[in-house]
Amino acid sequence: MKQLFMTALIAIAIGTSAYAGPTTISTKVNDHFTAAFTNAKNVTWKSDQNFDKVSFVLDGVKVQAFYDVEGELIGTSKTFAFDKLPKSALEIITTKYTYPNYQLRDCIEFVNATNERNYYVSFSKQNETVVLEITRGGMVSVFAKSKK
């Protein structure tokens, strides 16, 4: 189940969202969001059968929060500067995924509900997209690959 949510979140973060029309946001989700992100501005909601996504601006930064069908926070994501990734990860990535063969699409930071932090970097190459998962310690693994 966790893998399903993470895959869906990464797909959304790299711009391949496939949401259905708006649905009603639960009171539990709305109450949690309001309490957790009191200074949020420009709030927009989207829902599907698996989770709710709320996009907002917090202290000048665009953030997304994700809630599961029970109304529990899955985590938050925001754009992250590629050059701020752990140094050991940058060395691996820039050696294996070289430009112009691989072109950087997105780099996000994802913090789950238990405050674990990982980074997800997507690259495109001719007919495929590769999403890498990077831990805070700099471990790099392929999270997903897809053909265009």
N, C-alpha and C positions, 0 to 999 in steps of 0.2 A: 504494500500500500504506500509506504514511504517513497519507494522508487517511482511509483505512478505519479505522485504529487510532484516530486522533484523533476521528473521528465516534463510534466506539464508546465511547471514554473519556468524551466529553462527555455522551453519552446516559446513561451510568451515573451520572455526577456529578450530573445534574439529575433523577435519580430514576426513570429509565425502564429499569431493569435487566431483562434477559431471559436470565438464566443457566440453563444446564442443571444437572443434578445434579452433585455434586462429582466431580472426577476426580483422578487421581494427579498431584501436583506433582513436577516433575522435580528431580533432585538438584542440577542446575546452578542452578535458580531458588532452591531452598531454601538452598543454600550462599551464593549472592550476597546474598539477603535477610538471612541470619544475620550475614554479615560487614558489610554496609552499614548495618544498623539494629540494632546490638547492644543498645540500650536499649528496643527495642519491647516494648509490653505489649498485652494483649488482642488477640492476633493471630488473624485469621480469613481463610481462603482461599476463593476462588470461582474456577471455571474454566469456559471454554467452548472451542470449537474454535479460536478466534482468539487468545486471550490468557488469562493468569492475573492475578487481582487479589487483592492482599493488603491488608486493612484492619487498621490498628493505631493505637495511641496512642503518640506519641513526645513526651516532655517536656510532657505534658498536652494535646497537640494531636492531633486525629484526622487521620490521613494514609492515603492509598491509594497503593500502588505497583503498576505494571502491567508485565508481562513478556510478550514475544512468544512464539510457538510454538518458537523456537530457544532460549528461556531467557534472552534478552537484555533488560535493563531498557529499557522504553519511556519511562517517566517517573513522576513522583509528582504527586499533587494534594492540595490541602487547601482548606478554606473560607477565604475571604479577605474582609476588611471592605470593603464597597463604597466607603465614603468614603476609603479608602486607595489607590484607583486613581490613576493619574497625573492631575494637575489638568486637563490639556487634554482627556483622555478624559471626565472627569466633566462638563465643560462641554458637550461634544457630546452625551453620553448624556442628561443631564438636560434638554437643549433638545429633542431629537428623541423621546425615549421618556418622555413625561411621565405622571405619576400623575394621575388614576386610570385613564387609558386603558391604560397598561402597568403591570403589577405585578411587582416584583422577585421572582424565585423563588430564584435561586442566584447566588453569586459565588465562583468558585474561582481558585486560582493553580495553574498547571500548569508544572512544570519538567521538560524532557525529559532524555534521557540525556546530551546534550552541554551541559547546564546552561543552555539557553535558557529564559527565563521569559516566559510569556504568561498573560493572565487571560481568563476566560470568564464572561460574565454572561448569565443567561437571564431573560427577561421573558415574562409571559403577557398576552395581550390577547384578550378574548372567545373567539374560536375559533382562535387560533394561538399558537405559542411561537416566540420569536426568541432566538437565541443569538448574542451578540456576542463577537468576539475582540479583545482589547486588547493591544497590545505594550507593553513597558516604556517606550518612547518616547511612548506615548499615542495611537498610531494605532488607530482603531476601524474594524472591518469586520464585516459580517454573516457569521457562520460557518455558521449553519444557520437555516432556517425550517421550521416544520411546522404543519400544520392539526390541530386536535384532533378 
